[in-house]
Amino acid sequence: MLTVNRQEIYRYLGYGMQEPDAEVRRAVEDCLTFLIPQLETREVHRAFSLQFTGRNTLDIGGLVIQSSALAKNLDGCSEVCMMAATVGFAPDRLSARAAAAGKVSRSLMYLAAGTALIEAWCDQVSGLIREEFAGQGLYPRPRFSPGYGDFALEYQQDLMQMLRVQKTIGVTLTESLLMMPSKSVTALIGLSVQDEQCTVSGCEVCAKAASCSYRRF
């Protein structure tokens, strides 16, 4: 079972690092009681070769990516593990039902909880990847997703094709590059021979964090 950080849910609801009042906390717990048993956690990951072919230009298993942010993240890595993960349609389904019933705040809570839960699931998957590649003398960097910094969201399509995400875990991509189920993630994890014990992720590695209303700091 996933362990979700309640403070992350409150942050996605717009409370920042503050804790909401008791009524909101109870409502969040009620949402989690309905949501967690309905989750369908799935993931797929695969390692690819990595080459730096020019200034801020990377070749990952034949996929050429131009991104200074990603190049910085993967500096010193010899391979890259590509991953995709989802918690299924439950957050979207319950949110839609609540909205249809006029329960707007409850609808937002399901979405906020879903976001925190997919992050928790990605953390678990990252842990599995660490264990898997440690036996090969390779250690993971923080995961880095399309949309972070100048790593264009358009690369989402390539990652999903390379991992055959629709077939393996049932996630599709809309024309506007949104994943369905919405609480799904694709990411790249650099693999290095040096174990830096680096745990920063999310806001800490995203160049947009300073202007984001949902940042952790």
C-alpha positions as CSV (number, residue, x, y, z in Angstrom):
1,M,0.0,0.0,0.0
2,L,1.2,3.5,-0.8
3,T,2.1,5.8,2.0
4,V,1.1,9.4,1.1
5,N,2.4,12.5,2.6
6,R,-0.7,14.5,3.7
7,Q,1.3,17.7,3.6
8,E,1.8,17.2,-0.1
9,I,-2.0,17.0,-0.6
10,Y,-2.4,20.2,1.4
11,R,0.2,21.9,-0.8
12,Y,-1.6,20.8,-4.0
13,L,-4.8,22.3,-2.5
14,G,-3.0,25.6,-2.2
15,Y,-2.1,25.7,1.5
16,G,1.6,25.8,0.8
17,M,3.5,24.6,3.8
18,Q,0.7,25.5,6.2
19,E,-1.7,22.9,7.6
20,P,-5.4,23.5,6.9
21,D,-8.1,23.4,9.6
22,A,-9.6,20.3,11.1
23,E,-12.6,20.2,8.8
24,V,-10.4,20.2,5.6
25,R,-8.1,17.5,7.1
26,R,-11.1,15.3,7.9
27,A,-12.4,15.7,4.3
28,V,-9.0,14.8,2.9
29,E,-8.9,11.6,5.0
30,D,-12.4,10.8,3.9
31,C,-11.3,11.1,0.2
32,L,-8.3,8.9,0.8
33,T,-10.5,6.2,2.4
34,F,-12.5,6.0,-0.9
35,L,-9.6,6.6,-3.2
36,I,-6.7,4.3,-2.1
37,P,-8.6,1.0,-2.4
38,Q,-9.5,1.8,-6.0
39,L,-5.9,2.6,-7.2
40,E,-4.4,0.6,-10.0
41,T,-0.7,1.1,-9.7
42,R,1.3,0.1,-12.8
43,E,4.7,0.9,-14.1
44,V,7.2,0.0,-16.8
45,H,10.9,0.9,-17.0
46,R,13.8,0.1,-19.3
47,A,17.4,1.1,-19.6
48,F,18.9,2.8,-22.7
49,S,22.4,3.8,-23.7
50,L,23.3,7.5,-23.3
51,Q,25.7,9.6,-25.4
52,F,26.4,13.3,-25.3
53,T,26.6,14.3,-29.0
54,G,26.9,18.0,-28.7
55,R,26.4,21.0,-26.4
56,N,23.3,20.1,-24.4
57,T,22.4,17.4,-27.0
58,L,21.8,13.9,-25.8
59,D,21.2,10.6,-27.7
60,I,19.2,8.2,-25.5
61,G,18.6,4.9,-27.2
62,G,18.4,6.7,-30.6
63,L,16.2,9.5,-29.3
64,V,17.9,12.9,-29.7
65,I,17.0,15.4,-27.1
66,Q,18.1,19.0,-26.9
67,S,18.0,20.3,-23.2
68,S,20.5,22.0,-21.0
69,A,18.5,21.1,-17.9
70,L,18.5,17.4,-18.8
71,A,22.1,17.5,-19.8
72,K,23.0,18.9,-16.4
73,N,21.0,16.3,-14.6
74,L,22.6,13.4,-16.6
75,D,26.1,14.7,-16.6
76,G,28.5,11.8,-15.7
77,C,25.9,9.1,-16.4
78,S,26.6,6.2,-18.7
79,E,23.0,4.9,-19.1
80,V,19.4,6.2,-18.6
81,C,16.5,4.3,-17.2
82,M,13.2,5.5,-18.8
83,M,10.1,5.0,-16.7
84,A,6.4,5.4,-16.8
85,A,3.9,5.0,-14.0
86,T,0.3,5.5,-13.2
87,V,-2.2,5.0,-10.3
88,G,-5.1,4.5,-12.7
89,F,-8.4,6.3,-13.4
90,A,-9.7,6.3,-9.8
91,P,-8.7,9.9,-9.0
92,D,-10.2,11.2,-12.3
93,R,-13.4,9.1,-11.9
94,L,-14.0,10.1,-8.3
95,S,-13.2,13.8,-9.0
96,A,-15.7,13.8,-11.9
97,R,-18.4,12.3,-9.8
98,A,-17.9,14.8,-7.0
99,A,-18.0,17.7,-9.5
100,A,-21.2,16.3,-11.1
101,A,-22.8,16.3,-7.7
102,G,-21.8,19.9,-7.1
103,K,-19.1,19.0,-4.6
104,V,-16.3,21.2,-6.1
105,S,-14.0,21.2,-3.1
106,R,-14.3,17.4,-2.8
107,S,-13.5,17.1,-6.5
108,L,-10.3,19.1,-6.1
109,M,-9.3,17.0,-3.1
110,Y,-9.5,13.8,-5.1
111,L,-7.2,15.4,-7.8
112,A,-4.8,16.7,-5.1
113,A,-4.7,13.3,-3.4
114,G,-4.1,11.7,-6.8
115,T,-1.2,13.9,-7.5
116,A,0.4,13.1,-4.2
117,L,-0.2,9.4,-4.7
118,I,1.4,9.2,-8.1
119,E,4.4,11.0,-6.7
120,A,4.5,8.4,-3.9
121,W,4.2,5.6,-6.4
122,C,7.0,7.1,-8.5
123,D,9.2,7.2,-5.4
124,Q,8.6,3.5,-4.9
125,V,9.4,2.7,-8.5
126,S,12.6,4.8,-8.2
127,G,13.5,2.6,-5.2
128,L,13.0,-0.5,-7.2
129,I,15.2,0.9,-10.0
130,R,17.9,1.7,-7.4
131,E,17.8,-1.9,-6.2
132,E,17.8,-3.4,-9.7
133,F,20.8,-1.5,-11.0
134,A,22.9,-1.5,-7.8
135,G,23.8,-5.0,-8.7
136,Q,25.4,-3.7,-11.9
137,G,27.3,-1.0,-10.1
138,L,25.0,1.7,-11.4
139,Y,23.2,4.3,-9.2
140,P,20.2,6.5,-10.1
141,R,20.0,10.3,-10.3
142,P,16.7,12.1,-9.4
143,R,14.0,11.4,-12.0
144,F,13.5,14.1,-14.6
145,S,10.3,14.5,-16.5
146,P,9.3,16.3,-19.7
147,G,8.2,19.7,-18.8
148,Y,11.0,20.3,-16.2
149,G,13.1,23.3,-17.2
150,D,13.8,23.3,-21.0
151,F,13.1,19.6,-21.4
152,A,10.1,20.1,-23.7
153,L,6.8,18.4,-23.0
154,E,6.7,17.2,-26.6
155,Y,9.3,14.5,-25.7
156,Q,6.4,12.8,-23.8
157,Q,5.3,11.2,-27.0
158,D,8.8,9.7,-27.7
159,L,9.1,8.3,-24.2
160,M,5.7,6.7,-24.3
161,Q,6.4,5.1,-27.7
162,M,9.8,3.8,-26.6
163,L,8.3,2.1,-23.6
164,R,5.1,1.1,-25.4
165,V,3.2,2.7,-22.5
166,Q,-0.3,2.3,-24.0
167,K,0.2,-1.5,-24.3
168,T,2.1,-2.1,-21.1
169,I,0.3,0.0,-18.6
170,G,-2.7,1.4,-20.4
171,V,-1.7,5.1,-20.5
172,T,-2.6,7.2,-23.5
173,L,-1.6,10.7,-24.6
174,T,-4.1,13.3,-25.8
175,E,-3.4,15.8,-28.7
176,S,-2.6,18.4,-26.1
177,L,0.1,16.1,-24.6
178,L,-1.9,15.3,-21.4
179,M,-1.7,11.7,-20.2
180,M,-4.8,9.7,-19.5
181,P,-5.2,8.6,-16.7
182,S,-4.2,12.1,-15.6
183,K,-2.3,10.8,-12.6
184,S,0.5,9.3,-14.7
185,V,4.1,10.2,-15.1
186,T,7.0,9.6,-17.5
187,A,10.6,10.3,-16.5
188,L,14.2,9.7,-17.2
189,I,16.6,8.5,-14.4
190,G,20.3,8.8,-15.1
191,L,22.5,5.9,-14.1
192,S,26.0,6.6,-12.9
193,V,28.8,4.5,-11.5
194,Q,29.1,7.0,-8.7
195,D,26.5,6.8,-5.9
196,E,25.8,10.4,-5.0
197,Q,22.9,9.4,-2.6
198,C,21.0,12.3,-4.2
199,T,17.3,12.4,-3.2
200,V,16.2,15.7,-4.5
201,S,13.3,15.6,-7.0
202,G,10.2,17.5,-8.1
203,C,10.4,21.2,-7.1
204,E,14.1,20.9,-6.2
205,V,15.1,20.0,-9.8
206,C,12.6,22.0,-11.7
207,A,13.7,25.4,-13.1
208,K,10.1,26.6,-12.9
209,A,9.8,26.1,-9.1
210,A,10.5,29.8,-8.3
211,S,7.4,31.0,-10.1
212,C,5.1,28.0,-9.2
213,S,2.2,28.4,-6.8
214,Y,2.6,24.8,-5.6
215,R,6.3,24.8,-4.9
216,R,7.5,23.2,-1.7
217,F,9.7,26.2,-0.7
